[in-house]
Amino acid sequence: MTSRGAASSEKLAAQATNTYGPVVTAALAGTPVSQNQYDALLSVAWNSPAAAKKLAERLHAGETLTAADFKASGTVEGKPTP
């Protein structure tokens, strides 16, 4: 990886941690999740913070999420996918 590529990766990681991580963490409100679950929520937050918040709140309420829940949160140009 070039130094420019490494810098870009670091910038993206910082943005994920500092911008979208707090959205997910706040919505989880202390609910324990696996690293994979957290990473999936962070990925959703990158595209739609509101959708990630809803999913995290559902986890906090004790619901079990499925792949279909994550697929339903998908967006294209800010609009839900069919």
Contacts in CASP RR format, 6 or more apart in sequence:
PFRMAT RR
TARGET T0000
AUTHOR 0000-0000-0000
METHOD contacts of the structure
MODEL  1
MTSRGAASSEKLAAQATNTYGPVVTAALAGTPVSQNQYDALLSVAWNSPA
AAKKLAERLHAGETLTAADFKASGTVEGKPTP
1 9 0 8 1.000
16 42 0 8 1.000
16 46 0 8 1.000
20 42 0 8 1.000
20 45 0 8 1.000
20 46 0 8 1.000
20 49 0 8 1.000
20 52 0 8 1.000
21 42 0 8 1.000
21 45 0 8 1.000
23 45 0 8 1.000
23 49 0 8 1.000
23 52 0 8 1.000
23 53 0 8 1.000
24 38 0 8 1.000
24 41 0 8 1.000
24 42 0 8 1.000
24 45 0 8 1.000
24 52 0 8 1.000
24 53 0 8 1.000
24 56 0 8 1.000
26 53 0 8 1.000
27 52 0 8 1.000
27 53 0 8 1.000
27 54 0 8 1.000
27 56 0 8 1.000
27 57 0 8 1.000
27 60 0 8 1.000
28 41 0 8 1.000
28 56 0 8 1.000
28 59 0 8 1.000
28 60 0 8 1.000
29 60 0 8 1.000
30 60 0 8 1.000
31 56 0 8 1.000
31 59 0 8 1.000
31 60 0 8 1.000
31 62 0 8 1.000
33 41 0 8 1.000
33 59 0 8 1.000
37 59 0 8 1.000
37 65 0 8 1.000
40 70 0 8 1.000
41 52 0 8 1.000
41 55 0 8 1.000
41 56 0 8 1.000
42 52 0 8 1.000
44 51 0 8 1.000
44 52 0 8 1.000
44 55 0 8 1.000
44 70 0 8 1.000
44 73 0 8 1.000
44 74 0 8 1.000
45 51 0 8 1.000
45 52 0 8 1.000
45 53 0 8 1.000
47 74 0 8 1.000
47 75 0 8 1.000
47 78 0 8 1.000
48 73 0 8 1.000
48 74 0 8 1.000
48 75 0 8 1.000
48 78 0 8 1.000
51 73 0 8 1.000
51 74 0 8 1.000
51 75 0 8 1.000
52 73 0 8 1.000
54 73 0 8 1.000
55 65 0 8 1.000
55 69 0 8 1.000
55 70 0 8 1.000
55 73 0 8 1.000
58 65 0 8 1.000
58 69 0 8 1.000
59 65 0 8 1.000
71 81 0 8 1.000
72 80 0 8 1.000
74 80 0 8 1.000
74 81 0 8 1.000
75 81 0 8 1.000
END
